[in-house]
Amino acid sequence: MTIAAVGTRGGVRVRSVLPHLPHLPFLAVLAVALWIRAVAVLAYPAPLWFGDSPAYLKAAIEFRPDEMRPSGYPILLWLLKPFHSFALMVSVQHAVGVLTGVLVYVLVWRAGRAAWPGTDESRWRAWLPGTAAALLTVPVLIPVHQIALEHMLMSDSLFAFLLLAAVAAVLWRRQRPGGSAPWPGRSRPARRSPARRACR
């Protein structure tokens, strides 16, 4: 293999990595968030109990709807029941919290690319959407009260994830060939056909 061939391969690898570099700020936030959650689970694998926790657990064990509380969270607990592990339940809830932060990042990053055109041509502008999105995930992934909420035997973390997933599904727009994805929730103006313009 010649030196030129090695240099060509190295250049191809560098060019394939460069488009992903703007995601480094979020990867740093994500690494810190995963480390905090791992420490929390290893240090205290049991869940934190709150006022509604016994009722949720009873509904999951008996697989019966509660008269006062939603049934979605007990169904999640019922699915984890065969493992007989509170540590697994807490880990799943922390994973749901991390996925919530990932959804926030994806939505803001797509919106940022639509709001700042030309991110593919300019190197420093390419970092704007990812950096802004990473900063906005910090309140979701890092705060202590959020970690404690995910550690509780409560439905809040699952509810927040499902609510944000529904919002993401509504706002999602597929990227059109040759163009950037539009701002979430903002539809493009419809183009009039030549026949319709002629009629006017």
C-alpha positions in Angstrom: 0.0 0.0 0.0 1.4 3.3 -1.0 1.7 6.4 1.2 -0.7 8.3 -1.1 -3.3 5.5 -0.6 -2.9 5.7 3.2 -3.2 9.5 3.1 -6.4 9.2 1.0 -7.9 6.8 3.4 -7.0 9.0 6.3 -8.6 12.0 4.6 -11.8 10.1 3.9 -12.0 9.0 7.6 -11.5 12.6 8.8 -14.1 13.9 6.4 -16.6 11.3 7.6 -16.0 12.3 11.2 -16.2 16.1 10.8 -20.0 16.3 10.3 -20.5 14.6 13.7 -18.2 16.9 15.6 -21.0 19.6 16.3 -22.7 16.9 18.5 -19.8 16.8 20.9 -21.3 19.3 23.4 -24.4 17.1 23.8 -22.3 14.0 24.1 -20.4 15.7 26.9 -23.7 16.5 28.7 -25.0 13.0 28.1 -21.8 11.4 29.5 -22.2 13.5 32.7 -25.9 12.6 32.9 -25.2 8.9 32.5 -22.4 9.0 35.1 -24.7 10.7 37.7 -27.4 8.2 37.2 -25.0 5.2 37.4 -23.7 6.6 40.7 -27.3 7.1 42.0 -28.3 3.5 41.1 -25.2 1.9 42.5 -25.3 3.9 45.7 -29.0 3.5 46.4 -30.6 0.8 44.2 -34.0 0.9 46.0 -36.6 3.5 44.8 -37.6 6.6 46.8 -41.1 6.3 48.1 -43.7 9.1 48.0 -47.4 9.3 49.0 -48.7 7.6 45.8 -46.0 5.0 45.5 -47.8 2.2 47.5 -51.0 2.6 45.4 -49.0 2.4 42.1 -47.2 -0.7 43.3 -50.4 -2.4 44.5 -52.1 -1.6 41.1 -49.1 -3.2 39.3 -49.0 -6.3 41.5 -52.8 -6.9 41.3 -52.9 -5.6 37.7 -56.0 -3.7 38.4 -56.8 -0.1 37.6 -56.7 2.4 40.4 -59.7 4.6 41.0 -57.7 7.7 41.5 -54.5 7.3 39.5 -53.6 6.7 35.9 -52.9 3.1 34.8 -50.0 3.6 32.4 -47.3 3.6 35.1 -48.6 0.5 36.8 -48.5 -1.3 33.5 -44.8 -0.4 33.2 -44.3 -1.8 36.7 -46.2 -4.9 35.8 -44.0 -5.5 32.8 -41.0 -5.4 35.1 -42.6 -7.5 37.8 -41.1 -10.9 36.6 -37.6 -9.6 37.3 -38.4 -8.9 41.0 -35.8 -6.1 41.1 -36.3 -2.6 42.3 -32.9 -1.7 41.0 -34.0 -2.6 37.5 -37.1 -0.5 37.9 -35.1 2.5 39.0 -32.6 1.9 36.1 -35.5 1.8 33.6 -36.8 5.1 34.9 -33.4 6.7 34.7 -33.1 5.5 31.1 -36.5 7.0 30.4 -35.2 10.3 31.8 -32.1 10.1 29.5 -34.4 9.5 26.5 -36.3 12.6 27.4 -33.2 14.6 27.2 -32.3 13.0 23.9 -35.7 14.0 22.5 -35.2 17.6 23.6 -31.8 17.6 21.9 -33.1 16.2 18.6 -36.1 18.6 18.5 -34.0 21.7 19.3 -31.2 20.7 16.9 -33.5 20.2 14.0 -35.2 23.6 14.8 -31.8 25.2 15.0 -30.7 23.9 11.6 -33.9 25.3 10.1 -33.5 28.7 11.9 -29.8 29.1 11.0 -29.4 28.2 7.3 -26.0 27.6 5.9 -24.8 25.4 8.8 -23.4 22.9 6.3 -21.2 25.5 4.5 -19.8 27.3 7.6 -17.8 25.5 10.2 -18.5 27.7 13.1 -22.2 28.0 12.2 -22.4 24.2 12.1 -21.8 24.2 15.9 -24.7 26.6 16.7 -27.6 24.2 16.6 -25.8 21.5 18.5 -24.4 23.8 21.2 -27.8 25.5 21.7 -29.6 22.2 21.9 -27.0 20.8 24.3 -27.4 23.8 26.7 -31.2 23.3 26.7 -30.8 19.6 27.7 -28.9 20.5 30.8 -32.1 21.3 32.9 -33.5 17.9 31.8 -30.4 15.7 32.3 -28.3 17.2 35.1 -30.4 18.8 38.0 -30.5 16.9 41.2 -34.2 17.2 41.6 -34.7 15.5 38.2 -32.4 12.6 39.2 -34.4 12.2 42.4 -37.7 12.3 40.5 -36.5 9.5 38.2 -35.5 7.6 41.3 -39.0 7.7 42.9 -41.7 5.1 42.5 -43.8 7.7 40.7 -45.2 8.2 37.3 -43.7 11.7 36.7 -40.7 10.6 34.6 -42.7 8.3 32.4 -45.4 10.9 31.9 -42.9 13.6 30.9 -41.3 11.3 28.4 -44.6 10.2 26.8 -45.8 13.8 26.7 -42.6 15.0 25.0 -42.7 12.0 22.6 -46.2 13.0 21.6 -45.1 16.6 21.0 -42.1 15.4 18.9 -44.5 13.2 16.8 -46.7 16.2 16.1 -43.8 18.6 15.3 -41.7 16.2 13.3 -41.2 17.0 9.7 -39.3 14.8 7.2 -36.3 16.4 5.5 -37.1 17.2 1.9 -34.7 16.2 -0.8 -32.3 19.1 -1.4 -33.5 21.1 1.5 -33.3 21.4 5.2 -36.1 20.3 7.5 -38.5 23.1 8.3 -39.0 24.6 11.8 -41.0 22.1 13.9 -44.7 23.0 13.8 -44.3 25.6 11.1 -45.7 24.5 7.8 -44.4 25.7 4.5 -46.6 27.9 2.4 -48.4 26.0 -0.3 -47.3 26.7 -3.9 -49.9 27.7 -6.3 -50.1 25.6 -9.5 -49.6 27.3 -12.9 -53.2 26.6 -13.8 -54.5 28.2 -10.6 -52.4 31.3 -11.2 -53.6 31.5 -14.7 -57.3 31.5 -13.5 -56.5 34.4 -11.2 
